[in-house]
Structure formats: structure tokens, C-alpha cells
């Protein structure tokens, strides 16, 4: 599974998903790794820079393969260092950073162990945060089941792919194989908060836009309004629960 955003999608991600979900994740990740002001931090697959912006490190670099998200990041924080680069071949010398972090990205890397090895090569300690198990994420399990019913397993896999490294044993094994010694593995429950069901469905069904006919997408949206009804608040807002794993580790 690959993940790339157009300029328009990068702006949508920053304005929608960052406040709805990832800003809260970023605060928790930075608290876990606690970079000091004299330290150097690298944010791998930084997207629009939500984790890098939350960092307490004195020197922060954000790296992503997609220039569109870096353009948004650079406008938000022009004082930070933003670089285009591949997570599996980081363009930095050994031991360039004290801390390396990566949030909501490992599942998209074509070679996850290679990316984690590169992080161990350039950094001394790791903060890694990813979606957990789909089975433990009721909002997204309901969404995926509706998509599978109407559009089949390949379409459902586009939604479920966010949870592809959510099995704790798999995630632990990837880190250890790459040379990380896990200090702490924390699992917690988060939720995607959006103001209306329409906003939630527009955001979460975007991966299907070029894959599923419009009529089928309308059927999916109609059934999702029923399946996701337990996650609606009285004011019409949505809070779709999902499991999250947070790992802190040291280079072995």
C-alpha cells in the first residue's frame, strides 16, 4: 500500500485530519519521547508536520517523500527543517539525531524493517505510533464492514490498510528485527472527531474515490450512517473509536 497526497489533499489533511485526530496523537508521542531542548529530532514521514511542530527538541527535521505535504508544513513552520526523502534510505549520516519519531506512517512503507533499521542507524531512541488492530477499533470496523459488503474485499482493504501493522506481535517483531530494544509498548484508545457524519464519510471514503463507482459510494455512505449511529453525539458530531499503539525504544 502506498500513500501520497496531491496539494489539495495535503491541505485537506492538515485542515481536517490533524485537528480531528493527529494533533492529539502528536502531543502524546512527544510526551513519551520527551526530547530535550539541546537534542536533535527527526520526524520520519512527517506529513504536514504535526509531530515536528509539537516537538520540544531544539533542532527538528521533518522528512517526507511527498513534496505536497512538505509545502504545507513549510508554510506552517518555516523555522523548521523540511526535507524530501525516503524512509528506507534516510539522507543523513549515522547518529545524526538523538530522537527519531514516526506517526501513522509505518503501515505505508514498502519495506518496514528497512525503514526501522534506517531510523536506528541515524537515531539513538525511537518514538513510534500507529493505528492498532481493526478488530479493536469499532468505528473503523463498522466502516470497513459496510465497504466490504458493497464494494468487496479489495475496496475494504483500502480502508483496513491503516491497521496493517496493528497486531502487537507483528509490530514488536518488526522493531526488534530492525535493531530496536523496546522500552515501552502502550496501547490506548483514540477517536476521530469530526463535526458531522457527512464530513466523516467524505474524509474516510476518499481512498475509494477512484476505485468504486459513484452509485456504490452513495450506497456505502447511506449504510454507514446506520452502522456508525452509535458513534454520533446529540449535536450530530462523530467520534469514531480506534485503537492506537505507541512504542518507545532504544537502539540496540
Secondary structure, DSSP 4 states (H G I P E B T S, - for coil): ------HHHHHHIIIIIIIIIIHHHHHHHHHHH---TT-EEEEET-TTTHHHHH---SEEEEEES-HHHHHHHHHH-TTSEEEE-BTTB-SS-TT-EEEEEEES-GGG-SSHHHHHHHHHHHEEEEEEEEE--GGG-HHHHHHHHHHHHHH-HHHHHHHHGGGTT--HHHHHHHHHHTTEEEEEEEEEEEEEEESSHHHHHHHHTGGGTTTS-HHHHHHHHHHHHHHTGGGB-TTS-EEEEEEEEEEEEEE-
